[in-house]
């Protein structure tokens, strides 16, 4: 029976049993019986984590190689997804910190495209995130939200918000973005027996739609050129809650920069998003982004965080 080596990481934390767990299944170069897509899906379901990645290892590269590109496949328990934040940060951490590379540069090849990866101080992996952002025409009205989340009252939402924006970071990764009035209100959120199903604009009308609640704890200007944000978040997908969601964090950061930041002409933004506190798995997600001249489009988006290894073994299939 064929088998593959695996390890697990807790991502967006440097402390074991916090952050968001990730399964990393390594497919050695030249493996005689690499798993099929259907087998990968079964393995991901067996891990039963928010995501499991399959990392296609390369043969050892020469020391003068300019760039090593490593292919990864990202699976939830139900489906393959083109991009997700904590799997790519976890892959970047593994490649830079645990495996290492002789190449001058590293990149991940995902279904959403190539993602350059670099190492920062403190075993932090930083990714240049691919993006194809879109603010959908349809919004979710507050009455729909209160039906899905009855423990959150009308007064718990920030000011008078009759509608909640729906925003995609790439095709297939979309989030409703309800802003709440306080951290206490955030603590009252409970998972929902039903999924959010807002109508989506084509061609972004595929994939997952999560609900990413957030509270802006602090926002301050630095030298009138950069805004620094401190945000608390929770991501709900039906009955599931995710302890750290890089894709949702990227979507929220892009939305806030392109709306609130653009109104003031602020092009540079730094975000620290804290998620998973209510689950007992506190996670810290870092994002830096830059808007184009005129602050109308997203020019670059950097997602970063660290990780820690928890388990290793083999999986048979």
C-alpha positions as CSV (number, residue, x, y, z in Angstrom):
1,X,0.0,0.0,0.0
2,X,1.5,3.4,-1.0
3,X,2.2,5.9,1.8
4,X,3.3,9.5,2.1
5,X,5.1,11.4,4.9
6,X,3.1,14.2,6.6
7,X,3.5,16.7,9.3
8,X,1.1,19.1,11.0
9,X,1.7,22.8,11.8
10,X,-0.1,25.3,13.9
11,X,-0.1,28.4,11.7
12,X,-0.3,32.1,12.6
13,X,1.2,31.3,16.0
14,X,4.6,30.3,17.5
15,X,2.9,28.3,20.3
16,X,1.7,24.7,19.9
17,X,-2.0,24.1,20.2
18,X,-2.9,27.7,19.3
19,X,-3.3,29.1,15.8
20,X,-4.9,27.2,12.9
21,X,-3.8,23.5,12.4
22,X,-2.6,22.5,8.9
23,X,-1.9,19.1,7.5
24,X,1.2,19.1,5.1
25,X,1.4,15.9,3.0
26,X,4.6,15.6,1.1
27,X,4.7,13.9,-2.3
28,X,8.3,13.0,-3.0
29,X,9.7,13.8,-6.5
30,X,9.3,10.7,-8.7
31,X,6.9,8.9,-6.4
32,X,5.7,5.7,-8.1
33,X,2.0,6.1,-7.2
34,X,1.2,9.7,-6.4
35,X,-2.3,10.2,-5.1
36,X,-5.2,11.1,-7.4
37,X,-7.4,14.1,-6.8
38,X,-10.0,11.8,-5.3
39,X,-7.5,10.2,-3.0
40,X,-6.2,13.7,-1.9
41,X,-9.8,14.6,-1.0
42,X,-10.2,11.5,1.1
43,X,-7.0,12.1,2.9
44,X,-8.0,15.7,3.6
45,X,-11.4,14.5,5.0
46,X,-9.5,12.0,7.2
47,X,-7.3,14.8,8.6
48,X,-10.6,16.7,9.3
49,X,-8.8,20.1,9.5
50,X,-9.9,23.3,7.9
51,X,-7.3,22.7,5.2
52,X,-4.7,20.1,4.2
53,X,-2.1,20.7,1.5
54,X,-0.2,18.3,-0.8
55,X,3.3,19.6,-1.4
56,X,5.0,18.2,-4.6
57,X,8.6,18.0,-3.7
58,X,11.3,18.9,-6.3
59,X,14.6,17.3,-6.8
60,X,17.4,19.1,-4.9
61,X,18.2,22.3,-6.8
62,X,21.7,23.6,-7.5
63,X,23.0,26.4,-5.4
64,X,23.0,28.9,-8.2
65,X,19.3,28.4,-9.0
66,X,17.5,31.8,-9.2
67,X,14.1,30.6,-8.1
68,X,12.6,27.3,-6.9
69,X,8.8,26.9,-7.6
70,X,7.0,24.3,-5.4
71,X,3.5,23.2,-6.4
72,X,0.9,22.8,-3.7
73,X,-2.7,21.6,-3.8
74,X,-5.1,22.9,-1.1
75,X,-8.1,20.9,0.1
76,X,-10.8,21.5,2.7
77,X,-12.7,18.4,3.9
78,X,-15.2,19.0,1.1
79,X,-13.4,20.4,-1.9
80,X,-10.2,21.7,-3.5
81,X,-9.7,25.5,-3.3
82,X,-7.5,27.8,-5.4
83,X,-6.1,29.8,-2.6
84,X,-6.2,30.0,1.2
85,X,-4.1,32.0,3.6
86,X,-3.0,29.7,6.4
87,X,-2.1,26.8,4.0
88,X,0.2,29.1,2.0
89,X,1.8,30.7,5.0
90,X,2.3,27.2,6.5
91,X,3.8,26.0,3.2
92,X,6.1,29.0,3.2
93,X,7.2,28.4,6.8
94,X,7.9,24.7,6.1
95,X,10.0,25.4,3.0
96,X,12.0,28.2,4.5
97,X,12.4,27.1,8.1
98,X,12.1,23.3,8.2
99,X,13.2,22.2,4.8
100,X,15.3,25.0,3.5
101,X,16.3,25.7,-0.1
102,X,19.5,26.5,-2.0
103,X,17.7,28.7,-4.5
104,X,17.9,32.4,-4.2
105,X,14.1,32.8,-4.2
106,X,11.1,30.6,-3.4
107,X,7.6,30.6,-4.8
108,X,4.5,28.5,-4.4
109,X,2.4,27.4,-7.4
110,X,-1.3,27.3,-6.5
111,X,-4.4,27.0,-8.6
112,X,-4.7,30.8,-8.1
113,X,-1.3,31.4,-9.6
114,X,2.3,31.7,-8.5
115,X,2.9,33.2,-5.0
116,X,6.4,34.4,-4.2
117,X,7.5,33.5,-0.6
118,X,10.2,35.1,1.5
119,X,11.4,34.7,5.0
120,X,11.3,37.5,7.6
121,X,12.9,37.7,11.0
122,X,11.6,35.5,13.7
123,X,10.7,32.5,11.4
124,X,8.0,34.6,9.7
125,X,6.9,33.6,6.2
126,X,5.6,36.4,4.0
127,X,3.6,35.8,0.8
128,X,2.8,38.1,-2.1
129,X,-0.8,37.2,-2.4
130,X,-2.5,36.9,-5.8
131,X,-5.7,38.9,-5.9
132,X,-8.6,39.5,-8.2
133,X,-10.8,41.6,-5.8
134,X,-14.4,42.3,-6.4
135,X,-17.1,44.1,-4.3
136,X,-20.4,42.4,-5.2
137,X,-23.5,44.4,-6.1
138,X,-25.7,42.5,-3.7
139,X,-25.3,42.9,0.0
140,X,-26.7,41.0,3.0
141,X,-29.3,43.0,4.8
142,X,-29.3,43.1,8.6
143,X,-32.5,41.1,8.9
144,X,-30.9,38.2,7.0
145,X,-27.9,38.4,9.2
146,X,-30.0,38.3,12.4
147,X,-31.8,35.3,11.1
148,X,-28.5,33.5,10.6
149,X,-27.0,34.8,13.8
150,X,-29.8,35.4,16.3
151,X,-27.4,35.9,19.2
152,X,-26.1,39.1,17.6
153,X,-28.7,41.9,18.1
154,X,-29.3,44.9,15.9
155,X,-27.5,47.1,18.5
156,X,-24.4,44.8,18.3
157,X,-23.7,46.0,14.7
158,X,-21.5,49.0,14.1
159,X,-23.7,52.2,13.9
160,X,-26.6,52.0,11.5
161,X,-25.6,49.2,9.0
162,X,-28.6,48.1,7.1
163,X,-26.5,46.1,4.7
164,X,-23.3,44.1,4.9
165,X,-20.8,44.1,2.0
166,X,-19.9,40.9,0.1
167,X,-16.3,40.9,-1.1
168,X,-14.1,38.4,-3.1
169,X,-10.3,38.3,-2.8
170,X,-10.1,35.9,-5.7
171,X,-12.6,33.9,-7.7
172,X,-13.9,31.2,-5.4
173,X,-13.1,32.9,-2.0
174,X,-15.8,35.3,-1.0
175,X,-16.8,36.7,2.4
176,X,-19.7,38.7,4.0
177,X,-18.1,41.4,6.1
178,X,-20.3,42.4,9.1
179,X,-18.7,45.1,11.3
180,X,-19.6,44.9,15.0
181,X,-19.7,47.6,17.6
182,X,-17.5,46.0,20.3
183,X,-15.4,43.0,21.2
184,X,-18.2,42.0,23.6
185,X,-20.6,41.8,20.6
186,X,-18.0,39.7,18.8
187,X,-18.1,37.3,21.7
188,X,-21.8,36.8,21.2
189,X,-21.4,35.4,17.7
190,X,-22.3,31.7,17.4
191,X,-22.1,29.4,14.4
192,X,-25.1,29.1,12.2
193,X,-27.0,26.0,11.1
194,X,-27.4,27.7,7.6
195,X,-24.8,29.0,5.2
196,X,-24.8,32.6,3.9
197,X,-26.0,32.6,0.3
198,X,-25.9,36.1,-1.1
199,X,-26.2,36.3,-4.9
200,X,-22.8,36.7,-6.4
201,X,-21.7,38.5,-9.6
202,X,-20.3,36.4,-12.4
203,X,-17.5,35.2,-12.7
204,X,-16.9,35.4,-9.0
205,X,-20.0,33.2,-8.3
206,X,-18.2,30.0,-7.4
207,X,-16.7,28.5,-4.3
208,X,-17.0,29.3,-0.6
209,X,-18.9,32.2,1.1
210,X,-17.9,32.7,4.7
211,X,-19.0,35.3,7.2
212,X,-16.1,37.3,8.6
213,X,-17.2,39.4,11.6
214,X,-14.8,42.1,12.7
215,X,-14.3,44.9,15.2
216,X,-11.8,47.7,14.5
217,X,-10.0,48.1,17.8
218,X,-7.6,50.8,16.7
219,X,-6.7,52.7,13.6
220,X,-4.1,55.4,13.5
221,X,-2.2,57.4,11.0
222,X,1.6,57.2,10.7
223,X,3.2,60.3,9.2
224,X,-0.1,60.9,7.2
225,X,1.0,58.3,4.6
226,X,0.1,55.0,6.3
227,X,-2.8,53.7,8.4
228,X,-2.1,51.1,11.0
229,X,-5.0,48.8,12.0
230,X,-5.6,46.6,15.0
231,X,-8.7,44.3,14.3
232,X,-10.4,41.4,16.1
233,X,-12.2,38.9,13.9
234,X,-14.2,35.7,13.8
235,X,-14.9,33.6,10.6
236,X,-18.0,31.5,10.5
237,X,-18.9,29.0,7.7
238,X,-22.2,27.4,8.7
239,X,-21.6,25.3,11.9
240,X,-17.8,25.7,11.6
241,X,-15.6,28.4,13.0
242,X,-12.1,28.9,11.8
243,X,-9.3,29.9,14.2
244,X,-7.3,31.8,11.5
245,X,-8.4,32.7,8.0
246,X,-5.7,34.3,5.8
247,X,-8.0,34.7,2.8
248,X,-10.7,36.4,4.8
249,X,-8.2,38.6,6.4
250,X,-6.8,39.6,3.0
251,X,-10.4,40.3,1.8
252,X,-11.2,42.5,4.8
253,X,-7.9,44.4,4.6
254,X,-8.4,45.0,0.8
255,X,-12.1,46.1,1.4
256,X,-11.2,48.6,4.2
257,X,-8.3,50.0,2.3
258,X,-10.3,50.4,-1.0
259,X,-13.2,52.1,0.8
260,X,-12.2,53.9,4.0
261,X,-8.6,54.4,2.9
262,X,-9.4,55.5,-0.6
263,X,-11.8,58.2,0.6
264,X,-8.8,59.9,2.4
265,X,-6.3,59.1,-0.3
266,X,-4.3,56.8,2.0
267,X,-2.4,54.2,-0.1
268,X,-0.4,52.3,2.5
269,X,-1.9,50.1,5.2
270,X,-0.6,47.7,7.9
271,X,-3.0,45.3,9.6
272,X,-2.8,43.1,12.6
273,X,-5.8,40.8,12.8
274,X,-6.4,38.7,15.9
275,X,-8.7,35.7,15.4
276,X,-9.6,32.5,17.3
277,X,-9.6,34.0,20.8
278,X,-13.1,32.8,21.6
279,X,-12.1,29.2,20.5
280,X,-9.1,29.1,22.7
281,X,-6.8,29.1,19.6
282,X,-5.6,32.7,19.4
283,X,-3.9,33.6,16.1
284,X,-2.2,36.6,14.7
285,X,-2.4,37.5,11.0
286,X,-0.3,40.2,9.5
287,X,-1.0,42.1,6.3
288,X,0.6,45.0,4.5
289,X,-0.9,46.4,1.3
290,X,-0.4,49.3,-1.0
291,X,-3.0,50.9,-3.3
292,X,-2.2,52.3,-6.7
293,X,-1.8,56.1,-7.3
294,X,-5.2,57.6,-6.7
295,X,-6.0,54.8,-4.3
296,X,-8.5,53.1,-6.6
297,X,-6.9,49.7,-7.1
298,X,-5.0,47.2,-5.1
299,X,-1.3,47.3,-6.1
300,X,0.3,44.8,-3.8
301,X,-0.8,42.6,-0.8
302,X,1.6,40.9,1.6
303,X,0.3,38.2,4.0
304,X,2.6,37.1,6.8
305,X,2.8,34.9,9.9
306,X,4.7,32.2,11.6
307,X,4.0,28.6,12.5
308,X,5.2,25.7,14.7
309,X,5.4,22.0,14.0
310,X,3.2,19.7,16.1
311,X,3.2,16.2,14.6
312,X,4.7,14.0,11.9
313,X,4.1,10.5,10.5
314,X,2.9,8.7,7.4
315,X,-0.5,8.4,5.7
316,X,-1.4,5.3,3.7
317,X,-3.9,5.4,0.8
